[in-house]
């Protein structure tokens, strides 16, 4: 071969390699840049996920985590160099705390502040862990608690991780019955605080996509305007992330707005839908107005979420209560937040409570009670602080100690949901993995 042709070929090959490397560096740098800059100019909104081609969805599933904390980035996928938009994250910072992991500290917190909420007893608890013959968690097992006279005092449904909470209170006798299909197992109520229950059968694996119902219960009164402006973008990213889960989920979103008595409306439900584009449009339409006094009708919002939305019995069910004000406890409502958390635990609905800026100590008490009772975390917007905060006009009150990590809110929410559906994997998944 002519030496000049050989040199030319080598140079061309080198340039091509350099170009490819350069393009890869450009993509990496663009992702790094968007994760650092919160003030980048807004990009056009992403199209609804249903508009993406299957190959793009697969690419998004692997690429979205890398840009979760940054503004919208234009990323090319595949040989066709088609491009789509990943929604911008507003960078809302949050912390989370699971009061069932630090239960003793939670009981002390309630001992000091529980008078601010409605009376209910959680100081003594029994954690049930129900598993099948393969040591896999059983989702949807029915738990019935009876007193010494055989009367039913509580019902529960095990969550996706096979767990349920029972609170014996002052009961000295009584039994716990676990039912799953044709199997029954009865054990005394008295005993150790943790009970491992093994049933002989083998759970049926989910065929196809895992049914998943997610509801947002949001305070949309005037004091929430700043938060809603930021939450709207956060929910958009959450919506995008959850609709691109791998493995995929048969996901439906629902929403309940709540305000207060005297406003244009007290509650406004948006039914569960699998039409992701329509739900995304509803998120964009949220507007804050009304309110006036500090407490809001949180209890009406919770009642609407449980009774106004049609949850699928077979679905993994998660609700996110988002607000910055305590509930009115002076309305004489027949359905209280305590009733709501009892019913949610009975139906297997986790309620993760998200406290926004300015949430009072009373609001924190209620938020944490609801989350703990339904085995969900308490989430709080941190505004970038670190360590334990006593609360003020500019930051949410959170008295959970310093053992929490600061993350983007959407990261916290997506992790909560992913942990739930991970337990339905054919193999046992370690908690927190």
C-alpha positions in Angstrom: 0.0 0.0 0.0 1.2 3.5 -0.8 2.8 5.0 2.3 0.9 8.3 1.7 -2.4 6.4 1.6 -1.5 4.5 4.7 -0.7 7.7 6.6 -3.9 9.3 5.4 -5.9 6.3 6.5 -4.3 6.3 10.0 -4.9 10.0 10.4 -8.6 9.6 9.4 -9.0 6.7 11.9 -7.4 8.8 14.6 -9.6 11.8 13.9 -12.7 9.6 13.9 -11.7 8.1 17.3 -11.0 11.6 18.6 -14.4 12.8 17.4 -16.2 10.0 19.1 -14.3 10.5 22.3 -14.9 14.2 22.1 -18.7 13.6 21.6 -18.7 11.3 24.7 -16.9 14.0 26.7 -19.4 16.6 25.5 -22.3 14.4 26.7 -20.7 13.8 30.1 -19.8 17.4 30.5 -23.3 18.5 29.6 -24.7 16.1 32.2 -22.2 17.3 34.8 -23.1 20.9 33.9 -26.8 20.5 34.3 -26.3 18.8 37.6 -24.4 21.8 38.9 -26.4 24.7 37.5 -29.8 25.5 39.0 -30.1 28.8 37.1 -29.9 27.4 33.6 -32.5 28.7 31.2 -35.6 26.6 31.1 -35.8 24.2 28.2 -39.0 23.2 26.4 -41.2 20.8 28.3 -40.7 17.1 27.6 -43.3 15.3 25.5 -45.5 12.8 27.3 -43.7 9.5 27.9 -46.1 7.6 25.7 -44.7 9.6 22.8 -41.2 8.0 23.2 -40.2 5.1 21.1 -39.4 1.8 23.1 -35.7 2.2 22.4 -35.8 5.7 23.8 -37.6 4.6 26.9 -34.9 2.0 27.5 -32.2 4.6 27.0 -34.0 6.9 29.4 -34.2 4.2 32.0 -30.4 4.0 32.1 -29.7 7.7 31.5 -32.3 9.4 33.7 -30.6 8.7 37.1 -27.5 10.6 35.8 -29.5 13.8 35.2 -32.0 13.5 38.0 -30.6 16.5 39.8 -30.1 18.8 36.8 -32.1 20.9 34.4 -33.5 19.5 31.2 -30.8 18.1 29.0 -30.9 17.2 25.3 -29.5 13.7 24.9 -29.1 11.8 21.6 -29.9 8.1 21.6 -29.0 5.4 19.1 -27.6 5.4 15.6 -30.5 7.5 14.3 -29.4 10.3 16.7 -33.0 11.0 17.7 -33.4 13.3 20.7 -35.8 13.8 23.5 -36.0 16.0 26.5 -35.5 15.0 30.1 -37.6 17.2 32.4 -35.8 19.8 34.5 -35.4 19.3 38.2 -36.0 22.4 40.3 -33.5 21.0 42.9 -35.9 21.0 45.8 -33.8 19.7 48.7 -35.3 17.3 51.2 -34.5 14.9 54.0 -36.4 11.9 55.2 -36.7 9.9 58.4 -38.3 6.5 59.1 -39.7 6.7 62.6 -40.2 3.0 62.7 -36.4 2.6 62.5 -35.9 5.1 65.3 -39.0 4.0 67.2 -37.9 4.8 70.7 -37.0 8.4 69.7 -40.4 8.7 68.0 -42.2 7.6 71.2 -40.2 10.2 73.2 -41.1 12.8 70.6 -44.8 12.0 71.0 -44.5 11.9 74.8 -43.3 15.5 74.7 -45.6 16.8 71.9 -48.4 14.3 71.3 -50.9 16.5 73.0 -50.9 18.7 69.9 -52.5 15.9 67.9 -55.5 13.6 68.5 -55.2 10.8 71.0 -54.1 7.4 69.9 -51.7 4.8 71.3 -48.6 3.6 69.6 -46.1 3.2 72.5 -46.4 -0.6 72.3 -46.2 -2.2 68.9 -45.8 -5.6 67.3 -44.1 -5.8 63.9 -45.3 -8.7 61.8 -43.2 -10.1 59.0 -45.1 -12.5 56.9 -43.2 -14.7 54.4 -44.0 -17.7 52.2 -42.4 -21.1 52.0 -39.6 -19.6 49.8 -38.9 -16.9 52.4 -40.3 -14.2 50.1 -42.5 -11.4 51.6 -46.2 -11.9 51.2 -48.1 -8.9 49.9 -51.7 -8.5 50.7 -52.1 -11.0 53.6 -55.0 -10.1 55.9 -54.3 -9.5 59.6 -57.0 -9.5 62.2 -56.5 -8.5 65.9 -59.0 -9.8 68.4 -59.4 -9.0 72.1 -59.8 -11.6 74.9 -63.5 -11.9 74.1 -62.9 -12.6 70.4 -64.0 -9.2 69.2 -62.2 -7.6 66.3 -60.3 -4.5 67.4 -58.1 -3.9 64.3 -57.5 -5.1 60.8 -54.3 -4.8 58.7 -53.1 -5.7 55.2 -49.4 -6.5 54.8 -47.5 -4.2 52.6 -45.3 -5.2 49.7 -42.4 -6.1 52.1 -44.7 -8.5 54.0 -44.9 -6.3 57.1 -47.7 -4.9 59.1 -47.9 -3.0 62.4 -50.2 -4.0 65.3 -50.6 -1.9 68.4 -51.9 -3.9 71.4 -52.4 -0.9 73.6 -54.0 -1.9 77.0 -55.1 -5.3 75.7 -53.8 -8.1 78.0 -55.2 -11.0 76.1 -56.3 -11.5 72.5 -54.9 -13.0 69.3 -53.5 -12.1 66.0 -54.8 -14.1 63.0 -53.0 -14.0 59.6 -54.9 -15.2 56.6 -53.5 -15.7 53.1 -55.5 -17.6 50.5 -56.6 -20.9 52.2 -53.9 -20.6 54.9 -54.6 -19.4 58.4 -52.2 -18.9 61.4 -53.2 -17.7 64.8 -50.8 -16.5 67.5 -51.2 -14.8 70.9 -51.2 -11.1 71.0 -48.8 -11.1 73.9 -45.3 -11.9 73.0 -42.1 -10.4 71.5 -42.4 -7.1 69.6 -41.2 -8.7 66.3 -43.0 -11.8 64.9 -41.8 -13.8 61.9 -44.7 -15.7 60.4 -44.0 -18.4 57.9 -46.7 -19.8 55.7 -46.3 -23.0 53.6 -47.6 -21.8 50.3 -45.6 -20.1 47.5 -46.7 -16.6 46.4 -47.7 -16.1 42.8 -45.3 -13.9 40.9 -46.7 -10.9 39.2 -47.3 -11.6 35.5 -46.3 -8.6 33.4 -46.1 -5.1 34.9 -46.6 -4.6 38.6 -49.9 -2.6 39.4 -48.9 0.6 41.1 -51.3 3.4 42.3 -49.8 6.7 43.4 -51.8 9.6 44.8 -50.6 13.1 45.7 -52.7 14.9 48.4 -51.6 18.5 48.2 -52.4 21.7 50.1 -53.0 24.3 47.4 -53.8 27.3 49.7 -52.1 30.7 49.2 -49.2 30.0 51.5 -48.2 27.1 49.2 -47.7 29.2 46.1 -43.9 29.2 46.3 -43.8 25.5 47.1 -46.2 24.6 44.4 -44.1 26.5 41.8 -41.2 24.3 42.8 -43.2 21.2 43.4 -44.8 21.3 40.0 -41.4 20.8 38.4 -40.5 18.2 41.0 -43.7 16.2 40.4 -42.9 16.4 36.7 -39.6 14.7 37.2 -41.1 12.2 39.6 -43.8 11.4 37.0 -41.1 10.9 34.3 -38.9 8.7 36.5 -41.7 6.5 37.7 -43.1 6.0 34.2 -39.6 4.7 33.1 -39.0 2.2 35.8 -37.2 -1.0 34.9 -39.0 -3.4 35.3 -42.0 -1.4 34.2 -45.1 -0.9 36.3 -48.7 -0.6 35.4 -48.8 2.8 36.9 -51.8 5.1 37.6 -51.5 8.6 39.1 -54.2 10.4 41.1 -54.3 13.7 42.9 -56.4 15.5 45.6 -56.2 19.2 46.1 -57.4 20.4 49.5 -57.9 23.9 50.9 -60.1 25.1 53.8 -63.7 25.9 54.5 -64.7 29.1 53.0 -62.5 28.7 49.9 -63.8 28.2 46.4 -63.7 24.5 47.2 -62.4 22.4 50.1 -61.3 19.3 48.1 -60.9 18.6 44.4 -60.0 15.1 43.4 -58.4 14.0 40.1 -59.3 10.4 39.5 -56.6 7.8 39.0 -55.5 7.6 35.4 -53.0 5.7 33.2 -53.2 8.6 30.7 -49.9 10.1 31.7 -50.1 13.1 29.4 -53.4 14.1 30.9 -52.1 13.7 34.5 -49.0 15.7 33.6 -51.3 18.5 32.3 -53.2 18.4 35.6 -49.9 18.9 37.5 -49.2 22.0 35.4 -52.6 23.5 36.2 -52.1 23.5 40.0 -52.6 27.0 41.4 -52.4 28.2 45.0 -55.1 30.4 46.5 -57.4 30.6 49.5 -56.6 29.7 53.1 -56.2 32.6 55.5 -55.6 31.1 58.9 -52.7 28.8 59.4 -54.5 25.4 59.8 -56.1 23.9 56.7 -58.7 21.1 56.1 -56.1 18.4 55.9 -58.6 15.8 57.2 -61.0 16.5 54.3 -58.1 16.0 51.9 -57.3 12.6 53.5 -60.9 11.5 53.5 -61.2 12.4 49.8 -58.0 10.5 49.0 -59.3 7.3 50.7 -62.9 7.5 49.7 -62.9 9.7 46.5 -60.2 7.9 44.7 -60.7 4.3 43.5 -57.6 2.4 44.5 -57.0 -1.0 43.0 -57.0 -3.7 45.6 -54.2 -5.7 43.9 -52.0 -2.7 43.4 -49.0 -1.4 45.4 -50.5 1.7 46.9 -48.6 4.9 48.0 -49.9 8.3 48.8 -47.9 11.5 49.4 -49.4 14.1 51.7 -47.8 17.4 50.9 -48.5 20.6 52.9 -47.2 23.3 55.1 -50.0 23.6 57.7 -51.5 21.5 60.4 -55.1 20.3 60.1 -58.0 22.0 61.7 -58.9 19.8 64.6 -61.8 22.1 65.7 -64.2 21.3 62.9 -65.8 18.3 64.7 -65.2 16.2 61.6 -66.4 12.6 61.9 -63.5 11.3 59.8 -60.2 12.4 61.4 -56.6 12.0 60.4 -56.4 9.2 62.9 -59.3 7.4 61.2 -57.5 8.0 57.9 -54.3 6.3 59.0 -56.2 3.4 60.6 -58.1 2.9 57.3 -54.9 3.2 55.2 -53.1 0.6 57.3 -56.2 -1.7 57.0 -56.2 -1.3 53.2 -52.4 -1.5 52.7 -51.9 2.1 51.6 -48.7 3.8 52.7 -48.9 7.6 53.3 -45.6 9.3 53.1 -46.0 12.7 54.7 -44.0 15.6 53.1 -43.7 18.7 55.3 -43.1 21.9 53.5 -41.5 25.1 54.7 -43.1 26.7 57.7 -44.8 23.5 59.0 -45.5 24.0 62.6 -44.6 21.6 65.4 -48.3 20.6 65.5 -48.1 19.8 61.8 -45.0 17.8 62.3 -46.7 15.7 65.0 -49.6 14.9 62.7 -47.4 14.3 59.6 -45.1 11.9 61.5 -48.0 10.1 63.2 -49.6 9.4 59.8 -46.3 8.2 58.2 -45.2 6.0 61.1 -48.6 4.3 61.4 -48.6 3.4 57.7 -44.9 2.3 57.8 -43.9 5.2 55.5 -41.2 7.8 56.0 -41.6 11.4 57.1 -40.1 13.7 54.4 -39.2 17.4 55.0 -38.0 20.1 52.7 -34.6 21.1 54.1 -33.9 24.3 52.1 -30.3 23.2 52.1 -29.8 23.0 55.9 -27.9 20.2 57.6 -28.4 18.8 61.1 -31.4 19.1 63.4 -33.5 22.2 62.9 -36.0 23.7 65.4 -38.1 25.2 62.7 -38.8 28.8 61.7 -40.8 30.9 59.2 -38.4 29.9 56.5 -37.8 26.2 57.2 -39.9 23.2 58.0 -39.8 22.0 61.6 -38.1 18.6 61.9 -37.0 17.1 65.2 -35.6 13.9 63.9 -32.0 14.4 65.0 -29.1 14.7 62.6 -29.2 11.2 61.2 -30.6 12.1 57.8 -29.2 12.7 54.3 -30.0 15.7 52.1 -31.2 14.8 48.6 -33.4 16.1 45.9 -37.1 15.6 46.7 -37.7 13.6 43.6 -34.9 11.2 44.5 -36.5 10.6 47.9 -40.0 10.0 46.4 -38.8 7.7 43.6 -36.7 5.6 46.0 -39.8 5.1 48.3 -41.8 3.8 45.3 -38.9 1.7 43.9 -38.4 0.1 47.4 -42.0 -0.9 47.5 -42.1 -2.7 44.1 -38.7 -4.2 44.6 -40.2 -6.5 47.2 -42.3 -8.1 44.5 -39.2 -9.2 42.7 -38.9 -13.0 42.1 -35.8 -13.0 44.4 -35.6 -11.7 47.9 -34.3 -8.1 47.9 -32.6 -6.9 51.1 -34.3 -3.9 52.7 -32.7 -0.7 51.6 -31.0 -2.3 48.6 
